[in-house]
Amino acid sequence: MGELERLHSHFLYLAHGCEVLSHETFSMRVFYLREIVMELLAMIGGNRVQYGCSVLGGVRPRCDLDEAKLLRLKNDMDKIEEGLTDFAERFTSDSIVMSRISGIGVLPQKQAIKLAVTGPTLRATGVARDLRTTMFEYDEFDFNVVTQPDGDVKSNLLMRALESFESIKLIRQAIANIPEGKVVNRDWEMFDTDITESYIEVPRGTLYHSYALESGRVRHSIIRTPSMSNIGAMQYACIGDQITDAQLCIVQCDPCFTCSDRAIEIIRR
């Protein structure tokens, strides 16, 4: 589900990027591929967004995959890979498009590291850092950490396209090795905890959560999304470019403005 999420997110990015480039044909072709992914998410989780497959103790039983669903997943990965290959070949061979995005919105690697840029936006500057390589959930999987060298709009677009091929490869491995039977354990008890931290690699980069429980209630919660640092770095990527390139420079980091909302509630006792 994490890699399907990555596919739908990267395809949304690519489609939006093509839209900003005023290339409707490329945009609609990627949106078509994304629609296949969204239908797969709905098939498994019952919803195109907020599917809620994971629960305390494992996987929600209604999200179990039978043979028919596994076959559809397998066949749709073939369709997606074929469509993505066609898109990538057409996109990169279009000299007008490539000249429009090359050398635009350059974020230097040192600046990206200084500003704690994360995810594909960091890897587009040549830094091979992907938290999935440290997550035990990915220990049994084989995939490549994709990087691009230039830190510009072209590198960011290519990053998402190339990472999508890796996601397809990961999903195929998951289909081939999915465990039999239900993956859920109801034998657990709630107990108080100190602050517990979690870092995972989501489509836009590193997602941080921390929680603390007291008497069965959440007494501490912090969520830091990758968009916070990535959006802030775009002001440096814009420097020296034309005003007409500003939108491209901002879009290249895959901004999620809802991920950037913040709320602080102070309760005085």
HUNORGI-V81460 format. One record per backbone hydrogen bond with DSSP energy under -0.5 kcal/mol. CO is the residue of the C=O (numbers start at 1). NH is the residue of the N-H. If there is no record, write none. Layout:
co=CO nh=NH
co=CO nh=NH
This chain:
co=1 nh=5
co=2 nh=6
co=3 nh=7
co=4 nh=8
co=5 nh=9
co=6 nh=10
co=7 nh=11
co=8 nh=12
co=9 nh=13
co=10 nh=14
co=11 nh=15
co=12 nh=16
co=13 nh=17
co=14 nh=18
co=15 nh=19
co=16 nh=20
co=17 nh=21
co=18 nh=23
co=19 nh=22
co=22 nh=24
co=23 nh=27
co=24 nh=28
co=25 nh=29
co=26 nh=30
co=27 nh=31
co=28 nh=32
co=29 nh=33
co=30 nh=34
co=31 nh=35
co=32 nh=36
co=33 nh=37
co=34 nh=38
co=35 nh=39
co=36 nh=40
co=37 nh=41
co=38 nh=42
co=39 nh=43
co=40 nh=44
co=41 nh=45
co=41 nh=47
co=42 nh=46
co=53 nh=60
co=55 nh=58
co=57 nh=185
co=58 nh=55
co=60 nh=63
co=61 nh=64
co=64 nh=66
co=66 nh=70
co=67 nh=71
co=68 nh=72
co=69 nh=73
co=70 nh=74
co=71 nh=75
co=72 nh=76
co=73 nh=77
co=74 nh=78
co=75 nh=79
co=76 nh=80
co=77 nh=81
co=78 nh=82
co=79 nh=83
co=80 nh=84
co=81 nh=85
co=82 nh=86
co=83 nh=87
co=84 nh=88
co=85 nh=89
co=86 nh=90
co=87 nh=91
co=88 nh=92
co=89 nh=93
co=90 nh=94
co=91 nh=94
co=93 nh=95
co=94 nh=98
co=95 nh=99
co=96 nh=100
co=97 nh=101
co=98 nh=102
co=101 nh=104
co=101 nh=154
co=104 nh=153
co=106 nh=108
co=108 nh=112
co=109 nh=113
co=110 nh=114
co=111 nh=115
co=112 nh=117
co=113 nh=116
co=118 nh=121
co=119 nh=122
co=119 nh=123
co=120 nh=124
co=122 nh=125
co=122 nh=127
co=123 nh=126
co=123 nh=148
co=124 nh=151
co=126 nh=128
co=127 nh=129
co=128 nh=130
co=130 nh=133
co=131 nh=134
co=131 nh=135
co=132 nh=135
co=135 nh=138
co=136 nh=139
co=138 nh=141
co=141 nh=143
co=144 nh=146
co=148 nh=126
co=151 nh=107
co=152 nh=156
co=153 nh=157
co=154 nh=158
co=155 nh=159
co=156 nh=160
co=157 nh=161
co=158 nh=162
co=159 nh=163
co=160 nh=164
co=161 nh=165
co=162 nh=166
co=163 nh=167
co=164 nh=168
co=165 nh=169
co=166 nh=170
co=167 nh=171
co=168 nh=172
co=169 nh=173
co=170 nh=174
co=171 nh=175
co=172 nh=176
co=173 nh=177
co=175 nh=178
co=182 nh=184
co=183 nh=59
co=186 nh=188
co=193 nh=213
co=196 nh=211
co=198 nh=209
co=200 nh=202
co=200 nh=207
co=202 nh=205
co=203 nh=120
co=205 nh=202
co=207 nh=200
co=208 nh=224
co=209 nh=198
co=210 nh=222
co=211 nh=196
co=212 nh=219
co=212 nh=220
co=213 nh=193
co=214 nh=217
co=217 nh=214
co=217 nh=219
co=220 nh=212
co=222 nh=210
co=223 nh=225
co=224 nh=208
co=225 nh=228
co=226 nh=230
co=227 nh=231
co=228 nh=232
co=229 nh=233
co=230 nh=234
co=231 nh=234
co=232 nh=235
co=233 nh=236
co=233 nh=237
co=234 nh=238
co=236 nh=239
co=238 nh=241
co=242 nh=245
co=243 nh=246
co=245 nh=249
co=246 nh=250
co=247 nh=251
co=248 nh=252
co=250 nh=253
co=251 nh=254
co=255 nh=257
co=257 nh=260
co=258 nh=261
co=264 nh=266
co=265 nh=267
co=266 nh=268
